[in-house]
Amino acid sequence: MHSIYWRSGGLGLHPRPWCRLRSRRDRYAVPCGKRAASVTRRVLITGVLALASLTTSAGNGKAATTGPAATIAGFYDALLGIMKEGRRIPFDQRYAQLQPAVARAFDLALMTRIAIGPDWARLNPAQQRRLEAAFARYTIATYANRFDGYSGERFTVDPSPVATANGALVRTHLIPADGQPVSLDYLMRQTARSSWQVIDVYLNGTISELATRRAEFTAVLDKQGAEGLVRMLDQRAAALRTG
Protein backbone atom coordinates (compact mmCIF):
# COMPACT_ATOMS: atom_id res chain seq x y z
CA MET A 1 0.00 0.00 0.00
CA HIS A 2 1.31 3.42 -0.93
CA SER A 3 1.18 6.55 1.20
CA ILE A 4 -1.96 8.61 0.58
CA TYR A 5 0.08 11.77 0.68
CA TRP A 6 1.06 13.82 -2.29
CA ARG A 7 4.49 13.05 -3.72
CA SER A 8 4.55 15.53 -6.59
CA GLY A 9 5.82 19.07 -6.22
CA GLY A 10 6.29 22.23 -8.21
CA LEU A 11 4.40 22.53 -11.47
CA GLY A 12 5.11 19.03 -12.71
CA LEU A 13 5.47 15.56 -11.27
CA HIS A 14 8.81 15.83 -9.52
CA PRO A 15 9.45 14.10 -6.19
CA ARG A 16 9.86 16.15 -3.02
CA PRO A 17 11.77 15.15 0.16
CA TRP A 18 10.07 12.63 2.44
CA CYS A 19 10.40 11.73 6.11
CA ARG A 20 9.90 8.06 6.86
CA LEU A 21 7.92 6.80 9.80
CA ARG A 22 9.28 3.95 11.86
CA SER A 23 7.94 0.88 10.13
CA ARG A 24 9.70 -2.38 9.44
CA ARG A 25 8.63 -2.26 5.83
CA ASP A 26 9.00 1.52 5.63
CA ARG A 27 5.80 1.95 3.63
CA TYR A 28 4.38 5.07 5.20
CA ALA A 29 5.89 8.44 4.45
CA VAL A 30 5.14 12.08 5.14
CA PRO A 31 6.48 15.36 3.65
CA CYS A 32 9.36 16.84 5.59
CA GLY A 33 11.31 20.05 5.84
CA LYS A 34 10.60 23.46 7.33
CA ARG A 35 7.71 24.20 5.00
CA ALA A 36 5.71 21.13 5.96
CA ALA A 37 6.53 21.38 9.64
CA SER A 38 5.38 25.00 9.81
CA VAL A 39 1.91 24.31 8.44
CA THR A 40 -0.63 24.32 11.27
CA ARG A 41 -4.34 24.59 11.77
CA ARG A 42 -4.07 28.38 11.80
CA VAL A 43 -3.71 28.44 8.01
CA LEU A 44 -6.90 26.45 7.56
CA ILE A 45 -8.82 28.52 10.11
CA THR A 46 -8.20 31.63 8.01
CA GLY A 47 -9.62 29.91 4.94
CA VAL A 48 -12.64 28.48 6.71
CA LEU A 49 -13.59 31.78 8.30
CA ALA A 50 -13.27 33.57 4.97
CA LEU A 51 -15.58 31.01 3.37
CA ALA A 52 -18.04 30.70 6.23
CA SER A 53 -20.70 32.74 4.43
CA LEU A 54 -20.55 30.67 1.25
CA THR A 55 -23.13 28.00 0.41
CA THR A 56 -21.39 24.65 0.14
CA SER A 57 -22.37 21.44 -1.55
CA ALA A 58 -23.05 18.21 0.33
CA GLY A 59 -21.29 16.04 -2.24
CA ASN A 60 -22.75 13.79 -4.87
CA GLY A 61 -23.49 10.81 -2.62
CA LYS A 62 -26.54 10.15 -0.51
CA ALA A 63 -26.44 12.35 2.58
CA ALA A 64 -25.44 10.54 5.71
CA THR A 65 -27.64 10.78 8.78
CA THR A 66 -25.00 9.77 11.29
CA GLY A 67 -22.44 11.74 13.28
CA PRO A 68 -18.93 12.75 12.18
CA ALA A 69 -17.14 9.71 13.64
CA ALA A 70 -19.61 7.33 11.96
CA THR A 71 -19.05 9.08 8.61
CA ILE A 72 -15.30 8.41 8.84
CA ALA A 73 -15.87 4.83 9.99
CA GLY A 74 -18.07 4.24 6.95
CA PHE A 75 -15.43 5.71 4.66
CA TYR A 76 -12.77 3.49 6.21
CA ASP A 77 -14.98 0.43 5.68
CA ALA A 78 -15.15 1.23 1.97
CA LEU A 79 -11.41 1.89 1.86
CA LEU A 80 -10.57 -1.41 3.54
CA GLY A 81 -12.78 -3.24 1.08
CA ILE A 82 -10.78 -1.77 -1.80
CA MET A 83 -7.49 -2.52 -0.07
CA LYS A 84 -8.42 -6.17 0.40
CA GLU A 85 -9.28 -6.48 -3.30
CA GLY A 86 -5.85 -5.05 -4.05
CA ARG A 87 -4.53 -5.14 -7.57
CA ARG A 88 -6.85 -7.98 -8.44
CA ILE A 89 -9.14 -5.23 -9.66
CA PRO A 90 -7.86 -2.57 -12.10
CA PHE A 91 -7.42 1.09 -11.20
CA ASP A 92 -10.57 2.18 -13.03
CA GLN A 93 -12.67 -0.24 -10.99
CA ARG A 94 -11.09 0.90 -7.72
CA TYR A 95 -11.77 4.49 -8.76
CA ALA A 96 -15.42 3.74 -9.58
CA GLN A 97 -15.98 1.94 -6.29
CA LEU A 98 -14.35 4.70 -4.23
CA GLN A 99 -16.04 7.61 -5.98
CA PRO A 100 -19.36 7.46 -4.07
CA ALA A 101 -17.60 6.81 -0.75
CA VAL A 102 -15.35 9.85 -1.21
CA ALA A 103 -18.29 12.01 -2.33
CA ARG A 104 -20.27 11.06 0.79
CA ALA A 105 -17.42 11.62 3.23
CA PHE A 106 -15.69 14.70 1.76
CA ASP A 107 -17.03 18.15 0.91
CA LEU A 108 -14.84 18.33 -2.18
CA ALA A 109 -16.29 21.64 -3.36
CA LEU A 110 -15.43 23.43 -0.13
CA MET A 111 -12.05 21.72 0.04
CA THR A 112 -11.27 23.09 -3.43
CA ARG A 113 -12.10 26.63 -2.29
CA ILE A 114 -10.02 26.34 0.86
CA ALA A 115 -7.04 24.93 -1.05
CA ILE A 116 -7.17 27.80 -3.57
CA GLY A 117 -7.77 30.47 -0.92
CA PRO A 118 -8.52 34.14 -1.65
CA ASP A 119 -7.94 33.67 -5.39
CA TRP A 120 -11.22 31.73 -5.54
CA ALA A 121 -13.23 34.96 -5.48
CA ARG A 122 -11.70 36.22 -8.73
CA LEU A 123 -12.62 33.09 -10.70
CA ASN A 124 -15.82 33.00 -12.73
CA PRO A 125 -18.45 30.31 -12.02
CA ALA A 126 -17.42 28.15 -14.99
CA GLN A 127 -13.79 28.15 -13.85
CA GLN A 128 -14.85 27.30 -10.30
CA ARG A 129 -16.89 24.33 -11.50
CA ARG A 130 -14.01 23.00 -13.62
CA LEU A 131 -11.61 23.31 -10.69
CA GLU A 132 -14.02 21.55 -8.32
CA ALA A 133 -14.38 18.68 -10.81
CA ALA A 134 -10.62 18.42 -11.38
CA PHE A 135 -9.88 18.48 -7.65
CA ALA A 136 -12.47 15.73 -7.09
CA ARG A 137 -10.94 13.56 -9.84
CA TYR A 138 -7.49 14.03 -8.37
CA THR A 139 -8.61 13.25 -4.81
CA ILE A 140 -10.40 10.03 -5.81
CA ALA A 141 -7.47 8.97 -8.00
CA THR A 142 -5.10 9.50 -5.07
CA TYR A 143 -7.04 7.09 -2.85
CA ALA A 144 -7.47 4.58 -5.69
CA ASN A 145 -3.72 4.61 -6.32
CA ARG A 146 -2.36 4.67 -2.78
CA PHE A 147 -4.68 2.13 -1.19
CA ASP A 148 -4.12 -0.72 -3.62
CA GLY A 149 -3.16 -3.55 -1.31
CA TYR A 150 -3.71 -5.07 2.11
CA SER A 151 -1.21 -6.48 4.60
CA GLY A 152 -3.21 -6.57 7.81
CA GLU A 153 -3.63 -2.81 8.24
CA ARG A 154 -6.55 -1.52 10.28
CA PHE A 155 -8.11 1.82 11.14
CA THR A 156 -9.27 3.05 14.53
CA VAL A 157 -11.74 5.93 14.96
CA ASP A 158 -12.23 7.84 18.20
CA PRO A 159 -16.03 7.83 18.70
CA SER A 160 -15.92 11.18 20.55
CA PRO A 161 -15.11 14.07 18.15
CA VAL A 162 -13.48 17.21 19.52
CA ALA A 163 -15.56 20.37 19.06
CA THR A 164 -13.65 23.29 17.51
CA ALA A 165 -14.59 26.73 16.26
CA ASN A 166 -14.52 25.38 12.71
CA GLY A 167 -16.31 22.06 13.13
CA ALA A 168 -15.76 18.65 14.68
CA LEU A 169 -12.32 17.04 14.73
CA VAL A 170 -12.37 13.25 14.39
CA ARG A 171 -9.18 11.56 15.52
CA THR A 172 -8.17 8.31 13.82
CA HIS A 173 -5.16 6.07 13.34
CA LEU A 174 -3.94 3.89 10.51
CA ILE A 175 -2.28 0.92 12.20
CA PRO A 176 0.08 -1.20 10.06
CA ALA A 177 0.45 -4.86 10.94
CA ASP A 178 4.15 -4.37 11.66
CA GLY A 179 4.76 -0.67 12.22
CA GLN A 180 4.02 2.53 14.14
CA PRO A 181 0.48 3.95 13.91
CA VAL A 182 -0.07 6.97 11.69
CA SER A 183 -2.31 9.70 13.13
CA LEU A 184 -4.94 11.02 10.71
CA ASP A 185 -7.37 13.66 11.98
CA TYR A 186 -10.38 14.88 10.01
CA LEU A 187 -11.90 18.34 10.40
CA MET A 188 -15.59 17.97 9.61
CA ARG A 189 -18.45 20.35 8.96
CA GLN A 190 -22.18 19.74 9.20
CA THR A 191 -23.93 20.43 5.90
CA ALA A 192 -27.34 21.91 5.21
CA ARG A 193 -28.66 18.34 5.00
CA SER A 194 -27.38 17.64 8.53
CA SER A 195 -24.76 15.21 7.29
CA TRP A 196 -21.10 15.54 8.27
CA GLN A 197 -18.33 15.87 5.69
CA VAL A 198 -14.57 16.30 5.79
CA ILE A 199 -13.15 19.73 4.96
CA ASP A 200 -9.49 18.98 5.75
CA VAL A 201 -7.18 16.16 6.80
CA TYR A 202 -4.36 16.56 9.32
CA LEU A 203 -1.34 14.29 9.39
CA ASN A 204 0.11 13.76 12.87
CA GLY A 205 -2.36 16.28 14.24
CA THR A 206 -0.81 19.41 12.71
CA ILE A 207 0.00 19.14 9.00
CA SER A 208 -2.98 20.39 7.01
CA GLU A 209 -3.38 18.66 3.66
CA LEU A 210 -5.03 21.70 2.09
CA ALA A 211 -2.65 24.26 3.54
CA THR A 212 0.32 22.40 2.06
CA ARG A 213 -1.29 22.67 -1.37
CA ARG A 214 -2.29 26.31 -1.27
CA ALA A 215 1.11 27.83 -2.10
CA GLU A 216 1.47 25.65 -5.19
CA PHE A 217 -2.10 26.18 -6.34
CA THR A 218 -1.66 29.95 -5.97
CA ALA A 219 1.58 29.88 -7.98
CA VAL A 220 -0.06 27.93 -10.81
CA LEU A 221 -3.06 30.27 -10.89
CA ASP A 222 -0.78 33.31 -11.04
CA LYS A 223 1.30 31.92 -13.90
CA GLN A 224 -1.13 29.77 -15.89
CA GLY A 225 -4.62 30.77 -14.76
CA ALA A 226 -7.50 28.50 -13.82
CA GLU A 227 -7.11 26.30 -16.90
CA GLY A 228 -3.46 25.72 -16.02
CA LEU A 229 -4.46 24.47 -12.56
CA VAL A 230 -7.17 22.22 -14.03
CA ARG A 231 -4.60 20.83 -16.45
CA MET A 232 -2.08 20.17 -13.65
CA LEU A 233 -4.64 18.35 -11.51
CA ASP A 234 -5.78 16.23 -14.45
CA GLN A 235 -2.17 15.37 -15.34
CA ARG A 236 -1.56 14.20 -11.81
CA ALA A 237 -4.74 12.16 -11.76
CA ALA A 238 -3.68 10.52 -15.03
CA ALA A 239 -0.21 9.78 -13.61
CA LEU A 240 -1.81 8.09 -10.58
CA ARG A 241 -3.85 5.91 -12.91
CA THR A 242 -0.72 4.49 -14.52
CA GLY A 243 1.57 4.69 -11.47
Phi and psi in degrees as GROMACS dihedral restraints (atoms count N, CA, C in turn):
[ dihedral_restraints ]
;  ai    aj    ak    al  type     phi  dphi    fc
    3     4     5     6     1   -80.5    20    10
    4     5     6     7     1   168.4    20    10
    6     7     8     9     1   -72.6    20    10
    7     8     9    10     1   147.5    20    10
    9    10    11    12     1   -79.7    20    10
   10    11    12    13     1    -7.5    20    10
   12    13    14    15     1   -92.0    20    10
   13    14    15    16     1   143.5    20    10
   15    16    17    18     1   -51.2    20    10
   16    17    18    19     1   123.2    20    10
   18    19    20    21     1  -105.0    20    10
   19    20    21    22     1    -7.4    20    10
   21    22    23    24     1   -96.2    20    10
   22    23    24    25     1   147.0    20    10
   24    25    26    27     1  -136.4    20    10
   25    26    27    28     1   172.9    20    10
   27    28    29    30     1    63.9    20    10
   28    29    30    31     1  -147.1    20    10
   30    31    32    33     1   -99.3    20    10
   31    32    33    34     1    -1.1    20    10
   33    34    35    36     1  -123.2    20    10
   34    35    36    37     1  -137.0    20    10
   36    37    38    39     1  -124.9    20    10
   37    38    39    40     1    46.1    20    10
   39    40    41    42     1   -93.0    20    10
   40    41    42    43     1   142.9    20    10
   42    43    44    45     1   -70.5    20    10
   43    44    45    46     1   148.4    20    10
   45    46    47    48     1  -115.3    20    10
   46    47    48    49     1   163.7    20    10
   48    49    50    51     1   -59.2    20    10
   49    50    51    52     1   149.6    20    10
   51    52    53    54     1  -132.2    20    10
   52    53    54    55     1   144.8    20    10
   54    55    56    57     1  -104.4    20    10
   55    56    57    58     1   129.8    20    10
   57    58    59    60     1   -90.3    20    10
   58    59    60    61     1   141.0    20    10
   60    61    62    63     1   -85.7    20    10
   61    62    63    64     1   160.3    20    10
   63    64    65    66     1   -76.2    20    10
   64    65    66    67     1    98.1    20    10
   66    67    68    69     1  -140.7    20    10
   67    68    69    70     1   139.7    20    10
   69    70    71    72     1   -57.6    20    10
   70    71    72    73     1   -39.4    20    10
   72    73    74    75     1   -94.1    20    10
   73    74    75    76     1    -5.6    20    10
   75    76    77    78     1    57.9    20    10
   76    77    78    79     1    44.1    20    10
   78    79    80    81     1   -96.3    20    10
   79    80    81    82     1   -13.9    20    10
   81    82    83    84     1  -109.5    20    10
   82    83    84    85     1   131.3    20    10
   84    85    86    87     1  -137.0    20    10
   85    86    87    88     1   153.0    20    10
   87    88    89    90     1  -134.8    20    10
   88    89    90    91     1   154.5    20    10
   90    91    92    93     1   -65.7    20    10
   91    92    93    94     1   144.4    20    10
   93    94    95    96     1  -127.3    20    10
   94    95    96    97     1   179.2    20    10
   96    97    98    99     1   104.1    20    10
   97    98    99   100     1   169.1    20    10
   99   100   101   102     1   -60.4    20    10
  100   101   102   103     1   -38.5    20    10
  102   103   104   105     1   -63.6    20    10
  103   104   105   106     1   -44.7    20    10
  105   106   107   108     1   -70.2    20    10
  106   107   108   109     1   -40.1    20    10
  108   109   110   111     1   -67.3    20    10
  109   110   111   112     1   -26.9    20    10
  111   112   113   114     1   -83.5    20    10
  112   113   114   115     1    -8.8    20    10
  114   115   116   117     1   -78.7    20    10
  115   116   117   118     1   124.1    20    10
  117   118   119   120     1  -131.6    20    10
  118   119   120   121     1   179.8    20    10
  120   121   122   123     1   -62.3    20    10
  121   122   123   124     1   -22.4    20    10
  123   124   125   126     1   -60.0    20    10
  124   125   126   127     1   -33.7    20    10
  126   127   128   129     1   -64.5    20    10
  127   128   129   130     1   -44.7    20    10
  129   130   131   132     1   -66.1    20    10
  130   131   132   133     1   -39.7    20    10
  132   133   134   135     1   -56.5    20    10
  133   134   135   136     1   -41.7    20    10
  135   136   137   138     1   -58.2    20    10
  136   137   138   139     1   -45.2    20    10
  138   139   140   141     1   -66.3    20    10
  139   140   141   142     1   -42.0    20    10
  141   142   143   144     1   -65.5    20    10
  142   143   144   145     1   -43.3    20    10
  144   145   146   147     1   -64.3    20    10
  145   146   147   148     1   -37.1    20    10
  147   148   149   150     1   -67.3    20    10
  148   149   150   151     1   -26.5    20    10
  150   151   152   153     1  -102.5    20    10
  151   152   153   154     1     5.2    20    10
  153   154   155   156     1   -60.9    20    10
  154   155   156   157     1   -29.0    20    10
  156   157   158   159     1   -86.8    20    10
  157   158   159   160     1    -3.6    20    10
  159   160   161   162     1   -82.6    20    10
  160   161   162   163     1   147.7    20    10
  162   163   164   165     1   -81.3    20    10
  163   164   165   166     1   129.0    20    10
  165   166   167   168     1  -114.6    20    10
  166   167   168   169     1   155.4    20    10
  168   169   170   171     1   -84.2    20    10
  169   170   171   172     1   159.2    20    10
  171   172   173   174     1  -102.3    20    10
  172   173   174   175     1    17.8    20    10
  174   175   176   177     1    84.4    20    10
  175   176   177   178     1   174.4    20    10
  177   178   179   180     1   -92.8    20    10
  178   179   180   181     1   -12.2    20    10
  180   181   182   183     1   -85.4    20    10
  181   182   183   184     1   172.9    20    10
  183   184   185   186     1   -66.2    20    10
  184   185   186   187     1   132.3    20    10
  186   187   188   189     1   -63.8    20    10
  187   188   189   190     1   134.3    20    10
  189   190   191   192     1   -79.4    20    10
  190   191   192   193     1   153.4    20    10
  192   193   194   195     1  -114.5    20    10
  193   194   195   196     1     9.6    20    10
  195   196   197   198     1  -103.4    20    10
  196   197   198   199     1   175.0    20    10
  198   199   200   201     1   -75.8    20    10
  199   200   201   202     1   177.6    20    10
  201   202   203   204     1   -62.2    20    10
  202   203   204   205     1   -41.1    20    10
  204   205   206   207     1   -64.9    20    10
  205   206   207   208     1   -38.8    20    10
  207   208   209   210     1   -67.0    20    10
  208   209   210   211     1   -33.7    20    10
  210   211   212   213     1   -61.0    20    10
  211   212   213   214     1   -45.2    20    10
  213   214   215   216     1   -68.1    20    10
  214   215   216   217     1   -39.6    20    10
  216   217   218   219     1   -61.2    20    10
  217   218   219   220     1   -40.8    20    10
  219   220   221   222     1   -64.5    20    10
  220   221   222   223     1   -39.8    20    10
  222   223   224   225     1   -64.0    20    10
  223   224   225   226     1   -42.8    20    10
  225   226   227   228     1   -64.1    20    10
  226   227   228   229     1   -35.7    20    10
  228   229   230   231     1   -59.6    20    10
  229   230   231   232     1   -44.7    20    10
  231   232   233   234     1   -65.0    20    10
  232   233   234   235     1   -40.2    20    10
  234   235   236   237     1   -65.3    20    10
  235   236   237   238     1   -42.9    20    10
  237   238   239   240     1   -63.4    20    10
  238   239   240   241     1   -36.8    20    10
  240   241   242   243     1   -60.5    20    10
  241   242   243   244     1   -42.3    20    10
  243   244   245   246     1   -66.2    20    10
  244   245   246   247     1   -43.0    20    10
  246   247   248   249     1   -60.1    20    10
  247   248   249   250     1   -41.5    20    10
  249   250   251   252     1   -70.2    20    10
  250   251   252   253     1   -26.9    20    10
  252   253   254   255     1   -70.7    20    10
  253   254   255   256     1   -35.6    20    10
  255   256   257   258     1    59.8    20    10
  256   257   258   259     1  -148.4    20    10
  258   259   260   261     1   -81.8    20    10
  259   260   261   262     1     9.5    20    10
  261   262   263   264     1   -67.5    20    10
  262   263   264   265     1   -23.2    20    10
  264   265   266   267     1  -112.3    20    10
  265   266   267   268     1   141.6    20    10
  267   268   269   270     1   -69.6    20    10
  268   269   270   271     1   165.7    20    10
  270   271   272   273     1   -54.8    20    10
  271   272   273   274     1   -46.2    20    10
  273   274   275   276     1   -60.4    20    10
  274   275   276   277     1   -33.6    20    10
  276   277   278   279     1   -74.1    20    10
  277   278   279   280     1   -40.1    20    10
  279   280   281   282     1   -60.9    20    10
  280   281   282   283     1   -43.0    20    10
  282   283   284   285     1   -59.5    20    10
  283   284   285   286     1   -48.4    20    10
  285   286   287   288     1   -63.2    20    10
  286   287   288   289     1   -37.2    20    10
  288   289   290   291     1   -73.6    20    10
  289   290   291   292     1   -32.5    20    10
  291   292   293   294     1   -81.9    20    10
  292   293   294   295     1   -24.2    20    10
  294   295   296   297     1   -53.2    20    10
  295   296   297   298     1   -51.1    20    10
  297   298   299   300     1   -67.1    20    10
  298   299   300   301     1   -33.7    20    10
  300   301   302   303     1   -66.3    20    10
  301   302   303   304     1   -42.2    20    10
  303   304   305   306     1   -66.4    20    10
  304   305   306   307     1   -42.3    20    10
  306   307   308   309     1   -62.9    20    10
  307   308   309   310     1   -35.6    20    10
  309   310   311   312     1   -70.6    20    10
  310   311   312   313     1   -41.0    20    10
  312   313   314   315     1   -87.4    20    10
  313   314   315   316     1   -25.5    20    10
  315   316   317   318     1  -117.4    20    10
  316   317   318   319     1   135.9    20    10
  318   319   320   321     1   -87.6    20    10
  319   320   321   322     1    81.6    20    10
  321   322   323   324     1   -65.3    20    10
  322   323   324   325     1   -30.7    20    10
  324   325   326   327     1   -65.9    20    10
  325   326   327   328     1   -47.9    20    10
  327   328   329   330     1   -67.4    20    10
  328   329   330   331     1   -36.8    20    10
  330   331   332   333     1   -61.9    20    10
  331   332   333   334     1   -37.0    20    10
  333   334   335   336     1   -61.5    20    10
  334   335   336   337     1   -45.8    20    10
  336   337   338   339     1   -63.8    20    10
  337   338   339   340     1   -42.1    20    10
  339   340   341   342     1   -66.0    20    10
  340   341   342   343     1   -41.3    20    10
  342   343   344   345     1   -64.9    20    10
  343   344   345   346     1   -34.6    20    10
  345   346   347   348     1   -80.5    20    10
  346   347   348   349     1   -35.8    20    10
  348   349   350   351     1    80.1    20    10
  349   350   351   352     1  -150.0    20    10
  351   352   353   354     1   -57.2    20    10
  352   353   354   355     1   -25.7    20    10
  354   355   356   357     1   -64.0    20    10
  355   356   357   358     1   -18.1    20    10
  357   358   359   360     1   -57.2    20    10
  358   359   360   361     1   -38.3    20    10
  360   361   362   363     1   -65.7    20    10
  361   362   363   364     1   -23.0    20    10
  363   364   365   366     1   -92.7    20    10
  364   365   366   367     1     0.6    20    10
  366   367   368   369     1   -89.0    20    10
  367   368   369   370     1   145.8    20    10
  369   370   371   372     1   -81.3    20    10
  370   371   372   373     1   164.6    20    10
  372   373   374   375     1   -56.2    20    10
  373   374   375   376     1   -38.5    20    10
  375   376   377   378     1   -64.7    20    10
  376   377   378   379     1   -41.9    20    10
  378   379   380   381     1   -64.3    20    10
  379   380   381   382     1   -41.1    20    10
  381   382   383   384     1   -60.8    20    10
  382   383   384   385     1   -43.1    20    10
  384   385   386   387     1   -64.8    20    10
  385   386   387   388     1   -40.8    20    10
  387   388   389   390     1   -65.5    20    10
  388   389   390   391     1   -38.2    20    10
  390   391   392   393     1   -69.0    20    10
  391   392   393   394     1   -40.2    20    10
  393   394   395   396     1   -60.4    20    10
  394   395   396   397     1   -43.4    20    10
  396   397   398   399     1   -66.4    20    10
  397   398   399   400     1   -41.7    20    10
  399   400   401   402     1   -67.2    20    10
  400   401   402   403     1   -40.8    20    10
  402   403   404   405     1   -64.0    20    10
  403   404   405   406     1   -39.6    20    10
  405   406   407   408     1   -63.5    20    10
  406   407   408   409     1   -45.5    20    10
  408   409   410   411     1   -59.7    20    10
  409   410   411   412     1   -42.9    20    10
  411   412   413   414     1   -66.1    20    10
  412   413   414   415     1   -42.2    20    10
  414   415   416   417     1   -63.0    20    10
  415   416   417   418     1   -47.2    20    10
  417   418   419   420     1   -64.8    20    10
  418   419   420   421     1   -41.5    20    10
  420   421   422   423     1   -62.1    20    10
  421   422   423   424     1   -35.9    20    10
  423   424   425   426     1   -61.6    20    10
  424   425   426   427     1   -47.4    20    10
  426   427   428   429     1   -66.1    20    10
  427   428   429   430     1   -40.3    20    10
  429   430   431   432     1   -64.3    20    10
  430   431   432   433     1   -32.7    20    10
  432   433   434   435     1   -80.3    20    10
  433   434   435   436     1   -46.8    20    10
  435   436   437   438     1   -75.1    20    10
  436   437   438   439     1   -35.3    20    10
  438   439   440   441     1  -101.8    20    10
  439   440   441   442     1    73.2    20    10
  441   442   443   444     1  -117.7    20    10
  442   443   444   445     1    18.9    20    10
  444   445   446   447     1  -166.5    20    10
  445   446   447   448     1   165.4    20    10
  447   448   449   450     1  -137.8    20    10
  448   449   450   451     1   130.0    20    10
  450   451   452   453     1  -136.2    20    10
  451   452   453   454     1    40.8    20    10
  453   454   455   456     1    89.2    20    10
  454   455   456   457     1     9.8    20    10
  456   457   458   459     1   -64.6    20    10
  457   458   459   460     1   154.5    20    10
  459   460   461   462     1  -145.6    20    10
  460   461   462   463     1   160.5    20    10
  462   463   464   465     1  -114.2    20    10
  463   464   465   466     1   143.4    20    10
  465   466   467   468     1  -120.2    20    10
  466   467   468   469     1   142.5    20    10
  468   469   470   471     1  -126.9    20    10
  469   470   471   472     1   123.5    20    10
  471   472   473   474     1   -68.5    20    10
  472   473   474   475     1   121.7    20    10
  474   475   476   477     1   -74.3    20    10
  475   476   477   478     1    -6.4    20    10
  477   478   479   480     1  -114.6    20    10
  478   479   480   481     1    93.0    20    10
  480   481   482   483     1   -62.0    20    10
  481   482   483   484     1   154.2    20    10
  483   484   485   486     1   -96.4    20    10
  484   485   486   487     1   124.1    20    10
  486   487   488   489     1   -75.1    20    10
  487   488   489   490     1   132.1    20    10
  489   490   491   492     1  -129.5    20    10
  490   491   492   493     1   172.9    20    10
  492   493   494   495     1   -66.1    20    10
  493   494   495   496     1   -18.0    20    10
  495   496   497   498     1  -112.0    20    10
  496   497   498   499     1     4.6    20    10
  498   499   500   501     1   141.2    20    10
  499   500   501   502     1  -161.1    20    10
  501   502   503   504     1  -103.0    20    10
  502   503   504   505     1   135.0    20    10
  504   505   506   507     1  -103.7    20    10
  505   506   507   508     1   117.5    20    10
  507   508   509   510     1  -101.5    20    10
  508   509   510   511     1   121.2    20    10
  510   511   512   513     1   -94.5    20    10
  511   512   513   514     1   131.5    20    10
  513   514   515   516     1  -140.0    20    10
  514   515   516   517     1   167.8    20    10
  516   517   518   519     1  -137.6    20    10
  517   518   519   520     1   140.1    20    10
  519   520   521   522     1   -97.2    20    10
  520   521   522   523     1   118.9    20    10
  522   523   524   525     1  -112.4    20    10
  523   524   525   526     1   107.1    20    10
  525   526   527   528     1   -67.2    20    10
  526   527   528   529     1   158.9    20    10
  528   529   530   531     1   -67.4    20    10
  529   530   531   532     1   -25.4    20    10
  531   532   533   534     1  -136.8    20    10
  532   533   534   535     1    27.1    20    10
  534   535   536   537     1  -146.7    20    10
  535   536   537   538     1  -172.5    20    10
  537   538   539   540     1   -81.3    20    10
  538   539   540   541     1   136.6    20    10
  540   541   542   543     1   -59.6    20    10
  541   542   543   544     1   147.1    20    10
  543   544   545   546     1  -107.4    20    10
  544   545   546   547     1   125.4    20    10
  546   547   548   549     1   -83.1    20    10
  547   548   549   550     1   125.8    20    10
  549   550   551   552     1  -129.6    20    10
  550   551   552   553     1   114.4    20    10
  552   553   554   555     1  -109.9    20    10
  553   554   555   556     1   141.6    20    10
  555   556   557   558     1  -117.7    20    10
  556   557   558   559     1   121.1    20    10
  558   559   560   561     1   -85.7    20    10
  559   560   561   562     1   125.4    20    10
  561   562   563   564     1  -125.4    20    10
  562   563   564   565     1   150.5    20    10
  564   565   566   567     1  -129.9    20    10
  565   566   567   568     1   137.8    20    10
  567   568   569   570     1   -81.3    20    10
  568   569   570   571     1   130.3    20    10
  570   571   572   573     1   -88.2    20    10
  571   572   573   574     1   176.6    20    10
  573   574   575   576     1   -62.8    20    10
  574   575   576   577     1   -23.1    20    10
  576   577   578   579     1   -90.9    20    10
  577   578   579   580     1    10.1    20    10
  579   580   581   582     1    70.4    20    10
  580   581   582   583     1    10.2    20    10
  582   583   584   585     1   -87.1    20    10
  583   584   585   586     1   165.9    20    10
  585   586   587   588     1  -113.4    20    10
  586   587   588   589     1   133.4    20    10
  588   589   590   591     1  -135.5    20    10
  589   590   591   592     1   151.4    20    10
  591   592   593   594     1   -72.2    20    10
  592   593   594   595     1   136.7    20    10
  594   595   596   597     1  -119.7    20    10
  595   596   597   598     1    -6.3    20    10
  597   598   599   600     1  -167.4    20    10
  598   599   600   601     1   159.1    20    10
  600   601   602   603     1  -124.3    20    10
  601   602   603   604     1   134.1    20    10
  603   604   605   606     1  -114.3    20    10
  604   605   606   607     1   127.1    20    10
  606   607   608   609     1   -90.8    20    10
  607   608   609   610     1   130.3    20    10
  609   610   611   612     1    55.4    20    10
  610   611   612   613     1    29.3    20    10
  612   613   614   615     1    82.3    20    10
  613   614   615   616     1   -11.5    20    10
  615   616   617   618     1  -133.1    20    10
  616   617   618   619     1   -28.0    20    10
  618   619   620   621     1   -87.8    20    10
  619   620   621   622     1   107.9    20    10
  621   622   623   624     1   -77.4    20    10
  622   623   624   625     1   125.2    20    10
  624   625   626   627     1   -59.9    20    10
  625   626   627   628     1   -44.0    20    10
  627   628   629   630     1   -73.8    20    10
  628   629   630   631     1   -37.8    20    10
  630   631   632   633     1   -63.6    20    10
  631   632   633   634     1   -34.6    20    10
  633   634   635   636     1   -69.0    20    10
  634   635   636   637     1   -21.5    20    10
  636   637   638   639     1   -90.2    20    10
  637   638   639   640     1   -21.5    20    10
  639   640   641   642     1   -60.5    20    10
  640   641   642   643     1   -44.3    20    10
  642   643   644   645     1   -59.0    20    10
  643   644   645   646     1   -43.7    20    10
  645   646   647   648     1   -68.2    20    10
  646   647   648   649     1   -44.1    20    10
  648   649   650   651     1   -59.7    20    10
  649   650   651   652     1   -42.1    20    10
  651   652   653   654     1   -63.1    20    10
  652   653   654   655     1   -41.6    20    10
  654   655   656   657     1   -63.8    20    10
  655   656   657   658     1   -41.1    20    10
  657   658   659   660     1   -66.8    20    10
  658   659   660   661     1   -43.4    20    10
  660   661   662   663     1   -60.0    20    10
  661   662   663   664     1   -42.2    20    10
  663   664   665   666     1   -64.8    20    10
  664   665   666   667     1   -37.2    20    10
  666   667   668   669     1   -92.7    20    10
  667   668   669   670     1   -34.5    20    10
  669   670   671   672     1  -124.0    20    10
  670   671   672   673     1    -4.7    20    10
  672   673   674   675     1    76.6    20    10
  673   674   675   676     1  -177.4    20    10
  675   676   677   678     1   -61.1    20    10
  676   677   678   679     1   -40.4    20    10
  678   679   680   681     1   -65.5    20    10
  679   680   681   682     1   -32.2    20    10
  681   682   683   684     1   -65.8    20    10
  682   683   684   685     1   -37.9    20    10
  684   685   686   687     1   -71.1    20    10
  685   686   687   688     1   -39.3    20    10
  687   688   689   690     1   -59.4    20    10
  688   689   690   691     1   -44.8    20    10
  690   691   692   693     1   -62.3    20    10
  691   692   693   694     1   -42.4    20    10
  693   694   695   696     1   -63.2    20    10
  694   695   696   697     1   -44.5    20    10
  696   697   698   699     1   -63.9    20    10
  697   698   699   700     1   -40.9    20    10
  699   700   701   702     1   -67.5    20    10
  700   701   702   703     1   -36.4    20    10
  702   703   704   705     1   -63.7    20    10
  703   704   705   706     1   -39.5    20    10
  705   706   707   708     1   -70.3    20    10
  706   707   708   709     1   -39.3    20    10
  708   709   710   711     1   -61.9    20    10
  709   710   711   712     1   -41.3    20    10
  711   712   713   714     1   -65.5    20    10
  712   713   714   715     1   -38.6    20    10
  714   715   716   717     1   -64.9    20    10
  715   716   717   718     1   -36.8    20    10
  717   718   719   720     1   -65.3    20    10
  718   719   720   721     1   -33.9    20    10
  720   721   722   723     1   -63.7    20    10
  721   722   723   724     1   -35.4    20    10
  723   724   725   726     1  -101.0    20    10
  724   725   726   727     1    -6.4    20    10
